[in-house]
Structures are given as C-alpha cells and as structure tokens.
Amino acid sequence: MSATTEEVGILLSFLGQKPEKGKKLYRIDFYGIKVDVLITGVGSIFTLYGIEEYLCKNSQVDFAINVGLCGSFPESKIGLLKVVNIRSEQFGDLGVVEGGRIKTLFDLGLVEDEVFEQQRLVNDTEFEGLENFVDFTGVDSITVCSISSYPEQIERRSKRFGADVENMEGAAFFYVMKKRGIKFLEIRSVSNFVERRNKERWEVMGAISKLNEQMKLLVLEIAKRYLP
C-alpha cells in the first residue's frame, strides 16, 4: 500500500499495471502470486480507513508492505535518497504541548494497548536478507499529521521521540497490522531533511525512483518466497 499513486507508479508499471489517477486498488497476478496495491490517500486517517475497508473485504493477507517517502532528522545522519526499513513507529503529534514539552496520550495515562512497547509500535517481522534491498535497518520513525517545518517544533519532536525519520502514515499502518497479526514491512525513501520548509532542497523524484528500484527487487524476492 501507498499514500499516493505517484510513489508506486514505477512499481505498478513493472507489475504490468497502468497507473490511473483516482484508482484505489490494483489487483495483479504476479507469477502466480496475488498482489494487491492499495492507494489510501495521505495521512493517518485516510490510511487507517483505506486499510480497514480493504481488510473487511479481503481477510486473508499473508504479507503487507507500506511504501512511501519520508523526511530525515539531521541528527540521524541518514542522507537523501536512502531507502530505509522502518522498524518502529510512534504517533508524533497525538497529545498536548505544555510548557514547550510534548506530552503524549501515554504520558497523560489515556492509552492502554498491548501492541505498544514503551509507547512504540515495533515491527518484529523477520525478513532474512532485507539488508540487500535497503541501505539501513532498524530505523525509528514518527508519524505526524503535519510535517515538522519550524525550528522549535523540529527540536521538540526530535528530543521527545529520538526518531531518525518522519512520515504521515506509518504508525496507522503499524497499528492495524499488529492488531490483526499480519506480517509486514514499511519501506521508505528519504526525499528531504526535516528542517524549515524549503522544497527547493527536496529530492522527491529521485527518492521515488530509488524507492521503486529497490521495491522491484523486493517484490521479486517476496514472490519467490511465496511461490508454491
């Protein structure tokens, strides 16, 4: 699944599908393996609804992948165009800010859910050889409704969560997969640094190209593993 068609357009073409504006679901037979590509829309709310709507109609899912772009926090030293495997997610703006400090719903005692480990959603899916497809393993992320774009906000989130990257859908994806017991990966490509908003420094098209290049290899590997 992906938030937008643009992020997986090259992969869709590789799988024999023509990307179409507004289309939400692509159903593909790839060497005898059923591959569905779901486009949810940007943000956690649309992601959550899109996944649940899909799963209500398609209950048997063996493996799920969330594919997209992300921004890299300067402290992480993860450069532009790196393709990363997200191993943990946190909701980065679900709570309140008091006295310049973020207090999450966990800090406020408003969340009790067994899928969280010390406020994190951790992916414990084992995928041997994943390091052959991505540049980093074990990358931590936060998911936000609005991207970090001014210094105080960036510093506040960086200190509170200790994340390497941020995105806008991953925690919602993690949450549903863990609640439903589905094996999953979240693979993202760094399109920008988390800094004061300056789109002239972004590498969106390069990040999409790099992401899809790696995803083609990964899909081939997964297909081989699931072949009868």
Residue frames as a rotation matrix with the C-alpha (Angstrom) as fourth column:
MET 1
0.573 0.820 0.000 0.00
0.820 -0.573 0.000 0.00
0.000 0.000 -1.000 0.00
SER 2
-0.674 -0.731 0.108 0.98
0.733 -0.679 -0.024 3.60
0.091 0.063 0.994 -0.54
ALA 3
-0.277 0.553 -0.786 -0.48
0.359 -0.699 -0.619 7.02
-0.891 -0.454 -0.005 0.17
THR 4
0.288 0.319 -0.903 -0.26
-0.609 -0.666 -0.430 8.15
-0.739 0.674 0.003 -3.46
THR 5
0.924 0.081 0.375 -0.09
0.232 0.661 -0.714 6.60
-0.306 0.746 0.591 -6.90
GLU 6
0.752 -0.659 -0.019 2.99
-0.483 -0.531 -0.696 8.68
0.449 0.532 -0.718 -7.71
GLU 7
0.177 -0.724 0.667 5.04
-0.935 0.088 0.343 6.96
-0.306 -0.685 -0.661 -5.02
VAL 8
-0.177 -0.198 0.964 4.50
-0.109 0.978 0.181 3.50
-0.978 -0.073 -0.195 -6.57
GLY 9
0.630 0.515 -0.581 3.85
-0.574 -0.196 -0.795 4.37
-0.524 0.834 0.173 -10.23
ILE 10
-0.122 -0.766 -0.631 7.10
-0.970 0.227 -0.089 2.81
0.212 0.601 -0.771 -11.48
LEU 11
-0.819 -0.142 0.555 6.42
-0.370 0.871 -0.323 -0.35
-0.438 -0.470 -0.766 -9.48
LEU 12
0.174 0.963 0.208 2.89
-0.234 0.246 -0.941 -0.58
-0.957 0.115 0.268 -10.89
SER 13
0.528 -0.046 -0.848 4.25
-0.846 -0.111 -0.521 -0.38
-0.070 0.993 -0.098 -14.43
PHE 14
-0.584 -0.807 -0.088 6.77
-0.802 0.591 -0.087 -3.10
0.122 0.020 -0.992 -13.57
LEU 15
-0.688 0.402 0.604 3.88
-0.096 0.775 -0.625 -5.26
-0.720 -0.488 -0.494 -12.35
GLY 16
-0.842 0.288 0.456 2.04
0.536 0.345 0.771 -4.72
0.065 0.893 -0.445 -15.65
GLN 17
0.183 0.937 -0.299 -0.43
0.941 -0.255 -0.223 -2.07
-0.285 -0.241 -0.928 -14.49
LYS 18
-0.340 -0.204 0.918 -1.01
0.560 -0.828 0.023 1.38
0.755 0.522 0.396 -15.91
PRO 19
-0.743 0.058 -0.666 -1.16
0.593 -0.404 -0.697 3.95
-0.309 -0.913 0.266 -13.08
GLU 20
-0.236 0.757 0.610 -4.52
0.618 -0.367 0.695 5.73
0.750 0.541 -0.381 -13.14
LYS 21
-0.890 -0.050 0.453 -5.44
-0.234 -0.803 -0.549 8.91
0.390 -0.594 0.703 -11.29
GLY 22
-0.180 0.868 0.464 -8.12
-0.967 -0.242 0.078 8.25
0.180 -0.434 0.883 -8.70
LYS 23
0.382 0.289 -0.878 -7.83
-0.255 0.946 0.200 4.46
0.888 0.147 0.435 -8.79
LYS 24
0.382 -0.126 0.916 -7.62
-0.918 -0.166 0.360 3.00
0.107 -0.978 -0.179 -5.29
LEU 25
0.248 -0.240 0.939 -6.93
-0.409 0.852 0.326 -0.69
-0.878 -0.465 0.113 -5.84
TYR 26
0.101 -0.326 -0.940 -4.86
-0.961 0.213 -0.176 -2.59
0.257 0.921 -0.292 -8.40
ARG 27
0.567 0.138 0.812 -5.26
-0.433 0.889 0.152 -6.38
-0.700 -0.438 0.564 -8.49
ILE 28
0.203 -0.680 -0.705 -2.31
-0.962 -0.005 -0.272 -8.19
0.181 0.733 -0.655 -10.04
ASP 29
0.958 -0.073 0.276 -1.34
0.023 0.983 0.181 -11.80
-0.285 -0.167 0.944 -10.74
PHE 30
0.438 -0.885 -0.156 2.46
-0.890 -0.403 -0.214 -11.79
0.126 0.232 -0.964 -10.49
TYR 31
-0.511 -0.635 -0.579 3.95
-0.616 0.741 -0.270 -15.17
0.600 0.219 -0.769 -11.38
GLY 32
-0.164 0.557 -0.814 1.01
0.318 0.811 0.491 -16.88
0.934 -0.178 -0.310 -9.73
ILE 33
-0.638 -0.076 -0.766 1.17
0.767 -0.153 -0.624 -14.70
-0.070 -0.985 0.155 -6.62
LYS 34
0.394 0.844 0.365 -1.78
0.799 -0.511 0.318 -12.42
0.455 0.167 -0.875 -5.87
VAL 35
-0.691 -0.618 -0.375 -0.54
0.715 -0.658 -0.235 -8.86
-0.102 -0.431 0.897 -5.37
ASP 36
0.503 0.832 0.236 -2.93
0.822 -0.544 0.166 -6.06
0.266 0.111 -0.957 -4.45
VAL 37
-0.730 -0.680 0.066 -1.68
0.641 -0.715 -0.278 -2.47
0.236 -0.161 0.958 -4.49
LEU 38
0.345 0.886 -0.309 -3.83
0.935 -0.296 0.195 -0.18
0.081 -0.356 -0.931 -2.34
ILE 39
-0.644 -0.434 0.630 -3.74
0.393 -0.894 -0.214 3.62
0.656 0.110 0.747 -2.61
THR 40
-0.187 0.576 -0.796 -5.09
0.981 0.146 -0.125 5.11
0.044 -0.804 -0.592 0.61
GLY 41
0.658 0.278 0.700 -4.51
0.243 -0.958 0.152 8.86
0.713 0.070 -0.698 0.43
VAL 42
-0.355 -0.904 0.239 -2.14
0.124 -0.299 -0.946 10.98
0.926 -0.307 0.218 2.51
GLY 43
-0.371 0.105 0.922 -2.28
-0.810 -0.522 -0.267 10.90
0.454 -0.846 0.279 6.31
SER 44
-0.971 -0.133 0.200 -3.14
-0.229 0.765 -0.602 8.51
-0.073 -0.630 -0.773 9.13
ILE 45
-0.256 0.953 0.163 -6.93
-0.478 0.021 -0.878 8.88
-0.840 -0.303 0.450 8.98
PHE 46
0.433 0.414 -0.801 -7.20
-0.898 0.120 -0.423 8.03
-0.079 0.903 0.423 5.29
THR 47
-0.500 -0.701 -0.509 -4.63
-0.684 0.680 -0.265 5.26
0.532 0.216 -0.819 5.69
LEU 48
-0.856 0.199 0.477 -6.50
-0.302 0.557 -0.774 3.67
-0.419 -0.807 -0.417 8.58
TYR 49
0.146 0.988 -0.046 -9.83
-0.579 0.048 -0.814 3.79
-0.802 0.145 0.579 6.78
GLY 50
0.268 -0.080 -0.960 -8.39
-0.945 0.173 -0.278 2.53
0.189 0.982 -0.029 3.49
ILE 51
-0.753 -0.615 -0.233 -6.65
-0.543 0.781 -0.308 -0.45
0.371 -0.106 -0.922 5.10
GLU 52
-0.723 0.511 0.465 -9.64
-0.218 0.470 -0.855 -1.44
-0.656 -0.720 -0.229 7.21
GLU 53
0.307 0.835 -0.456 -12.04
-0.763 -0.071 -0.643 -1.13
-0.570 0.545 0.615 4.29
TYR 54
-0.030 -0.415 -0.910 -9.74
-0.871 0.458 -0.180 -3.37
0.491 0.787 -0.374 2.26
LEU 55
-0.899 -0.436 0.026 -9.27
-0.385 0.762 -0.520 -5.94
0.207 -0.478 -0.853 5.02
CYS 56
-0.315 0.871 0.379 -13.01
-0.551 0.157 -0.820 -6.20
-0.773 -0.466 0.430 5.64
LYS 57
0.675 0.563 -0.477 -13.33
-0.691 0.257 -0.676 -7.49
-0.258 0.786 0.562 2.07
ASN 58
0.470 -0.630 -0.619 -10.01
-0.268 0.566 -0.780 -9.34
0.841 0.532 0.097 1.88
SER 59
0.850 0.006 0.527 -9.36
-0.527 0.032 0.849 -11.09
-0.011 -0.999 0.030 5.18
GLN 60
0.761 -0.585 0.280 -6.60
0.490 0.802 0.342 -13.43
-0.425 -0.123 0.897 4.01
VAL 61
0.803 -0.591 0.078 -3.43
-0.424 -0.658 -0.622 -11.34
0.419 0.467 -0.779 3.72
ASP 62
0.725 -0.584 -0.367 -0.07
0.643 0.764 0.054 -13.11
0.249 -0.275 0.929 4.04
PHE 63
-0.277 -0.890 -0.363 2.23
0.899 -0.373 0.228 -10.10
-0.339 -0.263 0.903 3.89
ALA 64
0.808 0.555 0.197 1.78
0.589 -0.775 -0.230 -6.33
0.025 0.302 -0.953 3.70
ILE 65
-0.377 -0.925 -0.044 4.18
0.920 -0.379 0.098 -3.53
-0.108 -0.003 0.994 2.74
ASN 66
0.780 0.473 -0.409 3.74
0.435 -0.881 -0.188 0.19
-0.449 -0.032 -0.893 3.27
VAL 67
-0.137 -0.818 0.559 5.73
0.987 -0.067 0.144 2.11
-0.080 0.572 0.817 0.65
GLY 68
0.843 0.485 0.231 6.42
0.512 -0.856 -0.072 5.82
0.162 0.179 -0.970 0.56
LEU 69
0.028 -0.810 0.586 8.68
0.255 -0.560 -0.788 8.81
0.966 0.172 0.191 1.21
CYS 70
0.669 0.143 -0.729 9.95
0.743 -0.087 0.664 10.26
0.032 -0.986 -0.164 4.46
GLY 71
0.639 -0.499 0.585 11.98
-0.314 -0.864 -0.394 13.13
0.702 0.068 -0.709 5.89
SER 72
0.241 -0.676 -0.696 15.25
0.725 0.602 -0.333 12.59
0.645 -0.425 0.635 7.74
PHE 73
0.993 0.017 -0.117 16.04
0.099 -0.658 0.747 14.34
-0.065 -0.753 -0.655 11.03
PRO 74
0.571 -0.820 0.032 19.51
-0.571 -0.425 -0.703 15.95
0.590 0.383 -0.711 10.87
GLU 75
0.130 -0.546 0.827 20.75
-0.950 0.171 0.262 14.07
-0.285 -0.820 -0.497 13.95
SER 76
0.739 0.259 0.622 20.15
-0.185 0.966 -0.183 10.71
-0.648 0.020 0.761 12.26
LYS 77
-0.274 -0.896 -0.351 22.81
-0.580 -0.137 0.803 11.33
-0.767 0.424 -0.482 9.57
ILE 78
-0.153 0.306 0.940 20.59
0.632 0.761 -0.145 9.49
-0.759 0.572 -0.310 7.06
GLY 79
-0.769 -0.347 -0.537 21.08
-0.099 -0.766 0.636 11.22
-0.631 0.542 0.554 3.73
LEU 80
0.101 0.791 -0.604 18.78
-0.810 -0.287 -0.512 11.99
-0.578 0.541 0.611 0.84
LEU 81
0.218 0.173 -0.960 17.70
-0.882 0.456 -0.118 9.12
0.417 0.873 0.252 -1.43
LYS 82
-0.878 -0.455 0.148 18.45
-0.470 0.765 -0.441 6.46
0.088 -0.457 -0.885 1.19
VAL 83
0.079 0.887 -0.455 15.90
-0.478 0.434 0.764 3.64
0.875 0.157 0.458 1.23
VAL 84
-0.756 -0.390 0.527 15.15
-0.609 0.120 -0.784 2.61
0.242 -0.913 -0.328 4.80
ASN 85
-0.277 0.625 -0.730 13.30
0.365 0.771 0.522 -0.11
0.889 -0.122 -0.441 6.67
ILE 86
-0.192 0.292 0.937 11.11
-0.744 -0.666 0.055 1.36
0.640 -0.687 0.345 9.42
ARG 87
-0.573 -0.120 -0.810 11.41
0.266 0.908 -0.322 -0.87
0.775 -0.401 -0.489 12.47
SER 88
-0.428 0.514 -0.743 9.41
0.869 0.007 -0.495 1.25
-0.250 -0.858 -0.450 14.92
GLU 89
-0.378 0.424 0.823 6.77
0.349 -0.758 0.551 3.97
0.857 0.495 0.139 14.77
GLN 90
-0.589 0.328 -0.738 5.32
0.703 -0.241 -0.669 6.48
-0.397 -0.913 -0.089 17.22
PHE 91
0.413 0.736 0.537 2.45
0.835 -0.541 0.100 8.93
0.365 0.407 -0.838 16.87
GLY 92
-0.487 -0.873 -0.022 4.42
0.828 -0.454 -0.328 12.17
0.276 -0.178 0.945 16.94
ASP 93
-0.900 0.186 0.395 1.64
-0.227 -0.972 -0.058 14.71
0.373 -0.142 0.917 17.49
LEU 94
0.081 0.924 -0.374 -1.05
0.152 0.359 0.921 12.79
0.985 -0.131 -0.112 19.35
GLY 95
-0.078 -0.138 -0.987 -1.22
0.991 0.093 -0.092 14.59
0.104 -0.986 0.129 22.69
VAL 96
0.933 0.356 0.053 -0.61
0.344 -0.925 0.163 18.09
0.107 -0.134 -0.985 24.01
VAL 97
-0.147 -0.958 0.247 2.24
0.607 -0.284 -0.742 20.59
0.781 0.041 0.623 24.33
GLU 98
0.911 0.392 -0.128 2.66
0.322 -0.481 0.815 22.09
0.257 -0.784 -0.565 27.80
GLY 99
0.739 -0.642 -0.204 5.46
-0.221 -0.516 0.827 24.45
-0.637 -0.566 -0.524 28.74
GLY 100
0.246 -0.639 -0.729 7.23
-0.968 -0.191 -0.160 23.71
-0.037 0.745 -0.666 25.46
ARG 101
-0.773 -0.515 0.369 7.22
-0.536 0.842 0.053 19.96
-0.339 -0.157 -0.928 26.20
ILE 102
-0.260 0.666 -0.699 5.29
-0.665 0.402 0.630 17.26
0.701 0.628 0.338 24.34
LYS 103
-0.598 0.192 0.778 3.05
-0.567 0.585 -0.580 15.07
-0.567 -0.788 -0.242 26.48
THR 104
-0.795 0.286 -0.535 1.71
-0.328 0.538 0.776 12.05
0.510 0.793 -0.334 24.60
LEU 105
0.289 0.957 0.033 -1.53
-0.675 0.179 0.716 10.25
0.679 -0.229 0.698 25.35
PHE 106
0.282 -0.293 -0.914 0.63
0.488 0.864 -0.127 7.68
0.826 -0.410 0.386 27.14
ASP 107
-0.788 -0.608 0.090 2.14
0.283 -0.489 -0.825 10.38
0.546 -0.625 0.558 29.35
LEU 108
-0.552 0.672 0.493 -1.40
-0.754 -0.655 0.049 11.51
0.356 -0.345 0.868 30.18
GLY 109
-0.850 0.151 0.505 -2.48
-0.209 0.783 -0.586 7.96
-0.484 -0.604 -0.633 31.01
LEU 110
0.018 0.930 -0.367 -5.06
-0.772 -0.221 -0.596 7.84
-0.636 0.294 0.714 28.23
VAL 111
0.302 0.030 -0.953 -3.81
-0.809 0.536 -0.240 4.79
0.504 0.843 0.187 26.31
GLU 112
-0.159 -0.347 0.924 -3.66
-0.650 0.742 0.166 1.16
-0.743 -0.574 -0.343 27.38
ASP 113
0.818 0.365 -0.445 -2.96
-0.574 0.458 -0.679 -1.17
-0.044 0.811 0.584 24.47
GLU 114
0.602 -0.561 0.568 -0.82
0.008 0.716 0.698 -4.29
-0.798 -0.416 0.436 24.42
VAL 115
0.751 -0.328 0.574 0.56
0.658 0.287 -0.696 -3.69
0.063 0.900 0.431 20.93
PHE 116
0.698 -0.518 0.495 2.70
-0.344 -0.848 -0.402 -0.78
0.628 0.110 -0.770 22.15
GLU 117
0.456 -0.663 -0.593 6.15
0.851 0.520 0.074 -1.35
0.259 -0.538 0.802 23.64
GLN 118
-0.234 -0.485 -0.842 7.18
0.748 -0.643 0.163 1.64
-0.621 -0.592 0.514 25.76
GLN 119
0.196 0.541 -0.818 4.94
-0.114 -0.815 -0.567 3.88
-0.974 0.205 -0.098 23.63
ARG 120
-0.512 -0.467 -0.721 6.40
-0.766 -0.131 0.629 2.47
-0.389 0.874 -0.291 20.40
LEU 121
0.804 0.576 0.148 4.91
-0.391 0.699 -0.598 0.25
-0.448 0.423 0.788 17.74
VAL 122
-0.214 -0.976 0.035 7.70
-0.745 0.186 0.640 -2.20
-0.632 0.111 -0.767 16.96
ASN 123
0.639 0.358 -0.680 7.86
-0.743 0.516 -0.427 -4.40
0.198 0.778 0.596 13.88
ASP 124
-0.022 -0.640 0.768 9.14
-0.682 0.572 0.456 -7.83
-0.731 -0.514 -0.449 14.86
THR 125
0.945 0.323 0.047 8.62
-0.162 0.589 -0.792 -9.37
-0.284 0.741 0.609 11.40
GLU 126
0.002 -0.976 0.218 11.78
-0.112 0.217 0.970 -11.23
-0.994 -0.026 -0.109 10.40
PHE 127
0.974 0.215 -0.067 12.86
-0.087 0.083 -0.993 -10.91
-0.207 0.973 0.099 6.76
GLU 128
0.300 -0.926 0.229 16.21
0.365 0.334 0.869 -12.54
-0.881 -0.177 0.438 6.13
GLY 129
-0.349 -0.573 0.742 18.33
0.906 -0.003 0.424 -10.70
-0.241 0.820 0.519 3.57
LEU 130
0.715 0.699 0.018 16.43
0.684 -0.694 -0.225 -7.41
-0.145 0.173 -0.974 3.78
GLU 131
0.342 -0.669 -0.660 19.76
0.040 -0.691 0.722 -5.60
-0.939 -0.274 -0.209 4.07
ASN 132
-0.555 -0.522 0.648 20.33
0.633 0.241 0.736 -6.49
-0.540 0.818 0.196 0.40
PHE 133
-0.051 0.663 0.747 17.46
0.935 -0.230 0.268 -4.19
0.350 0.713 -0.608 -0.58
VAL 134
0.888 0.376 0.266 17.66
0.254 -0.882 0.397 -1.24
0.384 -0.285 -0.878 1.79
ASP 135
0.123 -0.915 0.384 20.53
-0.028 -0.390 -0.920 0.96
0.992 0.102 -0.074 2.96
PHE 136
-0.659 -0.277 0.699 19.68
-0.665 -0.220 -0.714 0.93
0.351 -0.935 -0.040 6.67
THR 137
-0.107 0.686 -0.720 17.95
0.378 0.698 0.609 -1.46
0.920 -0.207 -0.334 9.05
GLY 138
-0.137 0.111 -0.984 16.41
0.987 0.101 -0.126 -0.65
0.085 -0.989 -0.123 12.39
VAL 139
-0.844 -0.127 0.521 15.34
0.189 -0.980 0.066 2.93
0.502 0.155 0.851 11.57
ASP 140
-0.442 0.688 -0.576 12.93
0.799 0.010 -0.602 4.59
-0.408 -0.726 -0.553 14.02
SER 141
-0.721 0.277 0.635 10.16
0.349 -0.647 0.678 6.87
0.598 0.711 0.370 12.77
ILE 142
-0.624 0.692 -0.363 7.41
0.199 -0.309 -0.930 9.15
-0.756 -0.653 0.055 13.99
THR 143
-0.475 0.594 0.649 4.14
0.819 0.028 0.573 9.65
0.322 0.804 -0.500 12.17
VAL 144
-0.731 0.157 -0.664 2.69
0.250 -0.844 -0.475 13.17
-0.635 -0.513 0.578 12.15
CYS 145
0.316 0.902 0.294 -0.42
0.781 -0.071 -0.620 14.87
-0.538 0.425 -0.728 10.81
SER 146
0.992 -0.123 0.022 1.63
-0.089 -0.819 -0.567 17.91
0.088 0.561 -0.823 9.80
ILE 147
0.450 -0.888 -0.097 5.29
0.710 0.422 -0.563 17.66
0.541 0.184 0.821 8.84
SER 148
0.432 -0.400 -0.809 7.84
0.676 -0.450 0.584 19.32
-0.597 -0.799 0.076 11.10
SER 149
0.353 -0.182 0.918 8.70
0.846 -0.357 -0.396 22.65
0.400 0.916 0.028 9.48
TYR 150
0.575 -0.270 0.772 9.91
-0.298 -0.948 -0.110 25.20
0.762 -0.166 -0.626 12.01
PRO 151
-0.314 -0.945 -0.088 12.90
-0.330 0.195 -0.924 25.02
0.890 -0.261 -0.373 14.37
GLU 152
-0.478 0.142 0.867 11.08
-0.878 -0.041 -0.477 24.85
-0.032 -0.989 0.144 17.72
GLN 153
0.615 0.784 0.090 8.77
-0.764 0.620 -0.179 22.09
-0.196 0.041 0.980 16.51
ILE 154
0.525 -0.505 -0.685 11.63
-0.285 0.654 -0.700 20.10
0.802 0.563 0.199 14.97
GLU 155
-0.551 -0.795 0.255 13.74
-0.479 0.051 -0.877 20.32
0.684 -0.604 -0.408 18.14
ARG 156
-0.177 0.584 0.792 10.79
-0.959 0.077 -0.272 19.43
-0.220 -0.808 0.546 20.36
ARG 157
0.817 0.550 -0.172 9.88
-0.577 0.779 -0.248 16.33
-0.002 0.302 0.953 18.36
SER 158
0.280 -0.802 -0.527 13.46
-0.289 0.453 -0.843 15.24
0.915 0.389 -0.105 17.86
LYS 159
-0.638 -0.548 0.541 14.24
-0.639 -0.016 -0.769 15.39
0.430 -0.836 -0.340 21.59
ARG 160
-0.009 0.738 0.675 10.97
-0.945 0.215 -0.248 13.79
-0.328 -0.640 0.695 22.70
PHE 161
0.842 0.529 0.101 10.90
-0.453 0.797 -0.399 10.83
-0.291 0.290 0.912 20.32
GLY 162
-0.065 -0.966 0.251 14.51
-0.481 0.250 0.840 10.27
-0.874 -0.066 -0.481 19.26
ALA 163
0.697 0.445 0.562 13.34
0.241 0.593 -0.768 9.36
-0.676 0.671 0.306 15.76
ASP 164
-0.458 -0.851 0.256 15.52
0.474 0.010 0.880 9.06
-0.752 0.524 0.400 12.66
VAL 165
-0.941 0.220 0.257 12.79
0.173 -0.339 0.925 9.97
0.291 0.915 0.281 10.16
GLU 166
-0.512 0.853 -0.097 9.19
-0.136 -0.193 -0.972 11.16
-0.848 -0.485 0.215 10.00
ASN 167
-0.932 0.344 0.112 6.26
0.184 0.184 0.966 10.37
0.312 0.921 -0.235 7.73
MET 168
-0.647 0.734 0.206 2.49
-0.762 -0.633 -0.137 10.79
0.029 -0.246 0.969 7.68
GLU 169
0.292 0.832 -0.472 1.05
-0.793 0.486 0.366 7.25
0.534 0.268 0.802 7.51
GLY 170
-0.380 -0.618 -0.688 3.35
-0.366 0.784 -0.501 4.64
0.849 0.062 -0.524 9.04
ALA 171
-0.915 0.005 0.405 2.05
-0.394 0.211 -0.894 4.42
-0.090 -0.977 -0.191 12.63
ALA 172
0.074 0.997 0.012 -1.51
-0.905 0.072 -0.419 3.86
-0.419 0.020 0.908 11.42
PHE 173
0.332 -0.056 -0.942 -0.26
-0.670 0.688 -0.277 1.05
0.664 0.723 0.191 9.16
PHE 174
-0.726 -0.669 -0.162 1.80
-0.312 0.530 -0.788 -0.48
0.613 -0.522 -0.594 12.01
TYR 175
-0.637 0.501 0.586 -1.14
-0.694 -0.041 -0.719 -0.33
-0.336 -0.865 0.373 14.38
VAL 176
0.431 0.860 -0.274 -3.58
-0.892 0.362 -0.270 -2.16
-0.133 0.361 0.923 12.09
MET 177
0.167 -0.425 -0.890 -1.03
-0.503 0.739 -0.448 -4.82
0.848 0.522 -0.091 11.09
LYS 178
-0.844 -0.531 0.073 -0.08
-0.310 0.373 -0.874 -5.56
0.437 -0.761 -0.480 14.69
LYS 179
-0.373 0.792 0.484 -3.70
-0.801 -0.011 -0.598 -5.67
-0.468 -0.611 0.639 15.87
ARG 180
0.640 0.682 -0.355 -4.58
-0.762 0.501 -0.410 -8.09
-0.102 0.533 0.840 13.08
GLY 181
0.338 -0.571 0.748 -1.42
-0.201 0.733 0.650 -10.19
-0.919 -0.370 0.133 13.36
ILE 182
0.970 -0.008 0.243 -0.28
0.239 0.211 -0.948 -9.64
-0.044 0.977 0.207 9.75
LYS 183
0.081 -0.996 -0.029 3.42
0.781 0.045 0.623 -9.80
-0.619 -0.073 0.782 8.85
PHE 184
0.910 0.332 0.249 4.57
0.416 -0.732 -0.540 -6.51
0.003 0.594 -0.804 7.38
LEU 185
-0.307 -0.947 -0.097 7.32
0.923 -0.321 0.213 -4.14
-0.233 -0.024 0.972 6.33
GLU 186
0.865 0.411 -0.290 7.42
0.307 -0.888 -0.343 -0.38
-0.398 0.208 -0.893 5.94
ILE 187
-0.124 -0.908 0.401 9.91
0.931 0.033 0.364 0.73
-0.344 0.418 0.841 3.30
ARG 188
0.869 0.421 -0.260 10.56
0.342 -0.891 -0.297 4.43
-0.357 0.169 -0.919 2.69
SER 189
0.025 -0.835 0.549 12.94
0.951 -0.149 -0.271 6.63
0.308 0.529 0.791 0.74
VAL 190
-0.013 -0.108 -0.994 14.31
0.679 -0.730 0.070 9.90
-0.734 -0.674 0.083 2.13
SER 191
0.298 0.239 0.924 13.12
0.904 -0.382 -0.192 12.80
0.307 0.893 -0.330 -0.03
ASN 192
0.352 -0.111 0.929 14.03
-0.081 -0.993 -0.088 15.68
0.933 -0.044 -0.358 2.30
PHE 193
-0.728 -0.534 -0.431 15.61
0.456 0.094 -0.885 16.69
0.513 -0.841 0.175 5.56
VAL 194
0.405 0.820 -0.405 13.40
0.869 -0.207 0.450 17.69
0.285 -0.534 -0.796 8.47
GLU 195
-0.696 -0.632 -0.340 14.11
0.676 -0.736 -0.016 21.41
-0.240 -0.241 0.940 8.51
ARG 196
-0.240 0.591 -0.770 12.45
-0.174 -0.806 -0.565 24.75
-0.955 -0.001 0.296 7.85
ARG 197
0.445 0.546 0.709 10.29
0.483 0.520 -0.704 24.05
-0.754 0.656 -0.033 4.79
ASN 198
-0.013 -0.499 -0.866 12.32
-0.693 -0.620 0.368 24.58
-0.721 0.605 -0.337 1.61
LYS 199
0.704 0.449 0.551 11.07
-0.010 0.781 -0.624 22.49
-0.710 0.434 0.555 -1.31
GLU 200
0.714 -0.520 -0.469 13.99
-0.657 -0.267 -0.705 23.57
0.241 0.812 -0.532 -3.48
ARG 201
-0.344 -0.882 0.322 16.14
-0.939 0.325 -0.113 21.22
-0.005 -0.342 -0.940 -1.38
TRP 202
0.268 0.531 0.804 13.77
-0.506 0.788 -0.351 18.27
-0.820 -0.313 0.480 -1.72
GLU 203
-0.727 -0.506 -0.464 14.60
-0.675 0.403 0.619 15.30
-0.126 0.763 -0.634 -3.96
VAL 204
0.068 0.891 0.450 11.11
-0.668 0.376 -0.642 13.89
-0.741 -0.257 0.621 -4.47
MET 205
0.750 0.273 -0.603 11.52
-0.656 0.422 -0.625 12.40
0.083 0.864 0.496 -7.94
GLY 206
-0.204 -0.905 -0.373 14.94
-0.683 0.405 -0.608 10.96
0.701 0.131 -0.701 -7.14
ALA 207
-0.667 0.004 0.745 13.61
-0.676 0.419 -0.606 9.42
-0.315 -0.908 -0.277 -3.93
ILE 208
0.444 0.885 0.138 10.65
-0.668 0.430 -0.607 7.90
-0.596 0.178 0.783 -5.77
SER 209
0.522 -0.325 -0.788 12.95
-0.683 0.394 -0.615 6.45
0.510 0.860 -0.017 -8.42
LYS 210
-0.576 -0.814 0.072 15.28
-0.656 0.408 -0.635 4.96
0.487 -0.413 -0.769 -5.81
LEU 211
-0.361 0.542 0.759 12.36
-0.727 0.346 -0.593 3.58
-0.584 -0.766 0.268 -3.80
ASN 212
0.679 0.713 -0.178 10.76
-0.646 0.463 -0.607 1.87
-0.350 0.527 0.775 -6.78
GLU 213
0.138 -0.740 -0.658 14.10
-0.734 0.369 -0.570 0.46
0.665 0.561 -0.492 -7.93
GLN 214
-0.815 -0.466 0.345 14.51
-0.565 0.505 -0.653 -1.28
0.130 -0.727 -0.674 -4.58
MET 215
-0.126 0.864 0.487 10.86
-0.703 0.268 -0.659 -2.30
-0.700 -0.425 0.574 -4.37
LYS 216
0.521 0.256 -0.814 11.02
-0.811 0.446 -0.378 -4.14
0.266 0.858 0.440 -7.68
LEU 217
-0.427 -0.772 -0.470 13.83
-0.473 0.634 -0.611 -6.27
0.770 -0.039 -0.636 -6.28
LEU 218
-0.815 0.133 0.564 12.00
-0.530 0.220 -0.819 -6.80
-0.233 -0.966 -0.109 -3.01
VAL 219
0.244 0.969 -0.034 8.73
-0.863 0.201 -0.463 -7.81
-0.442 0.143 0.886 -4.69
LEU 220
0.285 -0.231 -0.930 10.60
-0.666 0.650 -0.365 -10.34
0.689 0.724 0.031 -6.81
GLU 221
-0.771 -0.635 -0.043 12.19
-0.373 0.506 -0.778 -11.79
0.516 -0.584 -0.627 -3.67
ILE 222
-0.517 0.663 0.541 8.86
-0.657 0.096 -0.747 -11.98
-0.548 -0.742 0.386 -1.83
ALA 223
0.439 0.692 -0.573 7.20
-0.898 0.334 -0.285 -13.61
-0.005 0.640 0.769 -4.84
LYS 224
-0.175 -0.598 -0.783 9.92
-0.507 0.736 -0.449 -16.28
0.844 0.319 -0.432 -4.88
ARG 225
-0.925 -0.242 0.294 9.38
-0.362 0.323 -0.874 -16.98
0.117 -0.915 -0.386 -1.19
TYR 226
-0.301 0.904 0.303 5.61
-0.589 0.073 -0.805 -17.37
-0.750 -0.421 0.511 -1.58
LEU 227
-0.181 0.207 -0.961 5.66
-0.913 0.328 0.242 -19.45
0.366 0.922 0.130 -4.75
PRO 228
0.767 0.528 0.364 4.03
-0.625 0.744 0.239 -22.88
-0.145 -0.410 0.900 -4.22
